Amino acid sequence: MEVAVKLFNQLRTYSPDRRFVFSIQLPRGASVGDLLEELDIPSTVARSMLLNGRRIDEKALLSPGDEVVLMSPIEGG
């Protein structure tokens, strides 16, 4: 199945071809954790994750046409 991915901030370095917006093919039944593994994003890298505009965790299952947004947490003060 194909899902859309958007990578922001430091997470862009994990893009397969350095683009921050791309599509990726994953097997049916894949989770966000499977996507992170496919992109070689270590579990130690801090990130916020959205699936179709909603905050999720790595256990969230993906469906064809979903959009996953991965970004570094924003800090400030």
QUIUR-V329862 format. One record per residue. SS is DSSP state (alpha for helix, beta for strand, coil for the rest). BURIAL is I if it has 9 or more other C-alpha atoms within 8 Angstrom, else O. Layout:
# QUIUR-V329862
SS & BURIAL
SS & BURIAL
This chain:
# QUIUR-V329862
coil & I
beta & I
beta & I
beta & I
beta & I
beta & I
beta & I
coil & I
alpha & O
alpha & O
alpha & I
alpha & I
alpha & O
alpha & I
coil & I
coil & O
coil & O
coil & O
coil & O
coil & I
beta & O
beta & O
beta & O
beta & O
beta & O
coil & I
coil & O
coil & O
coil & O
coil & I
beta & I
alpha & I
alpha & I
alpha & O
alpha & I
alpha & I
alpha & I
alpha & O
coil & I
coil & O
coil & I
coil & O
coil & O
coil & O
coil & O
coil & O
coil & O
beta & I
beta & I
beta & I
beta & I
coil & O
coil & O
beta & O
beta & O
coil & I
coil & O
coil & O
coil & O
coil & I
beta & O
coil & I
coil & I
coil & O
coil & O
coil & I
beta & I
beta & I
beta & I
beta & I
beta & I
coil & I
coil & O
coil & O
coil & O
coil & O
coil & O
